[in-house]
Amino acid sequence: MRIGVKYCGGCNPRYDRVALVERIQRGQPEDTFEGAIPGVCYDQLLVVCGCSAQCADLTGLTGREIRSLWQDHP
């Protein structure tokens, strides 16, 4: 499965968004993870945010399934 990853702006320094995606990758070694590119339709678009504002700009990003992950506490 091809998974596009889009991160938020990173205003919550207590939440390690990259570490979260690395943990997910280790659990899905058969899948390909890459930074989401506009115009590419991914099998899954993973939107990783550090708070409930979920400010990640999804303009031009598409996926057959869109998963939003966020955390607003340490």
C-alpha positions in Angstrom: 0.0 0.0 0.0 1.3 3.5 -0.8 0.8 5.9 2.1 1.2 9.7 1.8 2.0 11.5 5.1 1.1 15.1 5.7 2.2 16.8 8.9 0.7 19.9 10.6 2.6 23.1 11.3 4.1 21.7 14.5 2.9 24.2 17.1 2.8 21.5 19.8 6.5 20.8 20.6 5.4 18.1 23.2 4.1 15.8 20.5 6.7 14.0 18.3 4.7 13.6 15.1 7.7 12.0 13.3 8.1 9.3 16.0 4.5 8.4 15.7 4.8 7.8 12.0 8.0 5.8 12.5 6.1 3.5 14.9 3.3 3.1 12.4 5.9 2.3 9.7 7.6 -0.4 11.9 4.2 -2.1 12.2 3.5 -2.0 8.5 6.9 -2.9 6.8 5.2 -4.0 3.6 3.8 -0.5 3.0 5.5 2.5 1.4 5.4 5.8 3.3 6.3 9.1 1.7 5.7 12.8 2.1 2.3 13.5 0.5 2.6 15.2 -2.9 -0.3 17.2 -4.4 -1.9 15.5 -7.4 -1.0 12.0 -6.3 -3.8 9.7 -5.1 -2.6 7.6 -2.3 -4.1 4.3 -1.1 -4.1 6.1 2.3 -3.4 9.7 3.2 -2.2 10.0 6.8 -2.7 13.5 8.3 -0.6 13.9 11.5 -1.5 16.8 13.7 -0.4 17.9 17.2 -3.6 19.5 18.4 -7.3 19.8 17.8 -6.9 22.7 15.4 -5.7 20.1 12.8 -4.1 22.9 10.7 -2.5 20.6 8.1 -3.1 22.1 4.6 -4.6 19.3 2.5 -5.0 21.4 -0.7 -4.4 19.1 -3.7 -3.9 16.0 -1.6 -6.1 12.9 -2.1 -6.3 9.4 -0.8 -8.7 6.5 -1.2 -8.8 6.6 2.6 -7.9 9.6 4.8 -6.8 9.0 8.4 -6.3 12.0 10.7 -4.3 11.5 13.9 -3.9 14.2 16.5 -3.0 14.6 20.1 -3.4 17.7 22.2 -1.7 16.6 25.4 1.8 15.4 26.3 
